[in-house]
């Protein structure tokens, strides 16, 4: 699984390490299904509320399915947590759907 971090600003090394570890921990049961994951942090400048940190996760599975989730929260870490929770549920749903129709196993092991 490739974890790619993208931001306009330079990320602190602590946040970068936290993000990589959190992604690996959150998807540890389904890591074999994920081919590539991109995480993009940004700040919403015209926000009237205190929630101005945006996290967008784009994920590609081994059957070339694209899953994207975007969340806004007060902190980058909280936005990441919410996104990972939603991504896990969507990947699990994709796995169950492919197992139901028997399409996934042929493509992974060939």
C-alpha positions, 0 to 999 in steps of 0.5 A, a space after each residue: 500500500 502506497 501512502 501519498 501525502 499532498 499539501 500546499 504547505 510543508 507538513 510537520 514531520 510529526 503530522 506526517 508520521 502520525 498520518 502514515 501510522 494512523 492509515 496503516 493502523 486503520 486499514 490493517 485488516 483490509 490493507 491487502 485490498 488497497 493499492 494506493 491511497 492519497 491524502 490531501 490536507 488543505 485549509 478552507 479560507 472562507 469558512 465562517 465557522 471554526 471548522 476550517 481544516 479539510 482532509 480528502 482521501 482518495 483510495 484505489 483498490 486492487 479491482 481499480 475502484 476509486 473511493 473518495 471521501 472529504 471531511 472538514 473539521 477543526 483539526 487535521 487529525 480529527 478530519 483524518 480520523 473521520 475520513 478513515 472511519 468512513 473509508 473503512 466502511 466503504 472499503 468493507 462494503 466494496 469487499 462484501 459486494 465483490 464477494 457476493 458476485 464473485 468478481 474480486 478473487 479472480 483479479 487479485 490472484 491471477 
